[in-house]
Every structure is written in structure tokens, then in C-alpha cells.
Amino acid sequence: MTDSTHPSQPNTPRKPEWAPADADDAFASRVVQGRESRHDGLPYADPPPPQTPARRRRQLSVADYVRGVLAGDRMTLGRAITLIESNAAAHQETAQEVLRQLLPHTGQSIRVGITGVPGAGKSTFIEAFGMHLLAQGHKVAVLAIDPTSSVTRGSILGDKTRMEQLSREENAFIRPSPTGGVLGGVARKTRETMLVVEAAGFDVVLLETVGVGQSETMVRSMVDFFLLLQLAGAGDELQGIKKGIMELADAILINKADGDNLIKARSARADYNMALHYLAPATEGWRTKAYICSALTGMGIADIWQVIEAFRAQTGESGVFARRRQAQAVDWMKAMIEEHLRQRFFNHPAIKARLPQVEAAVTHDQLPVTTAVQELLTLFEETGSRSQESD
């Protein structure tokens, strides 16, 4: 598009080429000569001051991270978690050394996993529950896991917005984390993050999961107490009584037991308690029961904390608490081995070169899946051994 006036002349009308020949300045725009000024529109002094480059954050050493976390410095705590969540190899080396030095200061908290059906009010419950714990003198860390989109790879990370009151408290720390597409809605670095917040002095760690599913066994393997939130009056109650997830729970909590829903909640509690009689307990020596609460009114919030305290005292005395922690550490080690082996396999040059042909053969029914797997594993073993011999 061209203009009917020369563009280099400031403050003169400029008409587009499609304007009628006899048109007035109604079709025109004007170019006004600009000036050097500050962001507020006022002119600079003569001469204008030089622009200063933006300051970069100082890189922290391992000692800086450890010292800051142990002192409870929130900025350092956030940066330490970001370091742990990073996939960069350089960051991982530093993160593992930070964790090694923080490890003697961990393990003193109670780790509570909270899951439930969509709409059960997990975030609302956690805020009410967290505020109650703060009033009791506890320091509460909430690790809220957000689902990662399989399309955009993005997450909303909106839990700090939903927990507005709790997020303003000095003794509360909320960290939304994306799942990264990991099965079960558990972020890959959540275990390490729990250790960091424990070292920072938070004695109650609440892990909010994405939702209910068969993969919630991953959450069970990370926490001491597993709480299942349910709803009453949302349809057929038997739909909520799923054997798989109920066998993992140390307590079932029916939320939103207020107003007209209170009677339905009490009825649902009786149904769940009846079903629990026929299930094996999730924790040795502990009997799982159903309870009711209202995160809106606060009814039942203190009761569920008393249940968790009773659980910790009973399992601590019997030794079940310590044995579960030890077993979880071993499971964590095995899971990390599997993850590293998987990364090594798919990043291996020989596998990268051969995998597209094998995938194409499997896709067109030219190669059985079992044969394809065996071929790739053999290739990995042979090329791996040859590379070790050359080293």
C-alpha cells in the first residue's frame, strides 16, 4: 500500500491510495515527529543518561543453597526447587550435591497425600486444613501437582490462586509443579522437593495430586498417610466405591457436608464404612474409616488432623511408619534406575538411528512387537559393550 503524501514529511496528512480523489482529511493520518524522553513522557536532561544493562541474578553456590534452605529463606528455597526440577545436566550435578548435604536435615515431617474425584474440593479443603494446621503452630508446605497438556506441554499452575488465603501466610509454602506428562500426575522431582521443604523446617507436607486413577499407587509410594476425598449426592454412590483406590487410602473424607448435602454425606459415610469392612487395610495395623467434613464451614477439619496424628502415633510405635519410609526409599532408588536406563536407551546413537525403521516395520505389520523389542535391546547391549571396550 502507498500513501498520497510523502512519508518523510512530519505532521502532514497521509491519505491511503484507495481514498477518493476529492476526499478531505477524514481519510488521512498524520506522522508526528518523535522525541527522546523517559518512560513517563518527560524529556531527558541534556545529554540523555546512558542506559544501564539489566542486572542478572547472582549464581548461587551449593553452600548458598544449603545455607539459605536451612535458614528458611523463601527465595533460596524456591530457587533450590527450580534447580531440582531442571533437566539440564549442569543443574543436576549441583542439585544432587545440594540434596546430599540437606539429607541429614530431612525426614521430620508427616507427608500426607491428598487425592479425589474432580470437583471434590481438594484445593479448598487443603486451604482450610492448612489454616487449621498453622493455628496449631505447624509449618505447612503444599506441593500441588498440575497436569501437563499432552498437546502444548503447558500447565496452568493455578493452585496458589485458588489458595489465596493460605498463600499469604508466613509459615505456609505453596509450590505448584507441572506433571511433565509423568504417569499418575506426580512430578518427576516431587520426592526431592519434599526433602528440600523438610530441610527448610516445614513439618507437614501436603501433596495434592491431579485426581483419581489406577496410577495413584505412585502417590501412595511417596507419602505416609493417604487421604481420599469424595463427594456425596453426585450420583450413584457405588460409582465412588472403587476397590482399587480405596485399598490405598488410610482415610476417606466426604467433603462438602454442609447445608442440604449434610444428610447425603452421612449416608455416604455409612456406605463407605460398610464397604471398607471387606477390604484389606492400606497400612498394617491401621483400620481405614470414612469421615465427613465441610471445607466451607470448617466442620470436621480438626477431626481429620486428629486421625492423622493418631495414625502417626500408632504406626510409629509399631514400627510400621519407619519401615514404610525405608521401603519407599528403596522403591525410589529402583524407579530412578529405570528412568536413567530408559533415557540411556533412547538417547543411544545406535538406537536413534535404527528406531525409525523398526517403528515403520511394526506400524505396517512387517515385524512383531516382541521381535522389534528384542532386536533393539540386542543392538543396545552389543553397541554398549563395544563402546565400553573402546573406552
Secondary structure, 3 states (H helix, E strand, C coil): CCECCCCCCCCCEECECCCCCCCCHHHCEECCCCCCECCCCCECCCCCCCCCCCCCCCCCCHHHHHHHHHCCCHHHHHHHHHHHHCCCHHHHHHHHHHHHHHHHHCCCCEEEEEEECCCCCHHHHHHHHHHHHHHCCCCEEEEEEECCCCCCCCCCCCHHHHCHHHHCCCCEEEEEEECCCCHHHCCCCHHHHHHHHHHCCCCEEEEECCCCCHHHHHHHCCCCEEEEEEECCCCCHHHHCCHHHHCCCCEEEEECCCCCHHHHHHHHHHHHHHHHCCCCCCCCCCCCEEEECCCCCCCCHHHHHHHHHHHHHHHHHHCHHHHHHHHHHHHHHHHHHHHHHHHHHHHCHHHHHHHHHHHHHHHCCCCCHHHHHHHHHHHHHHHHHHHHHHC
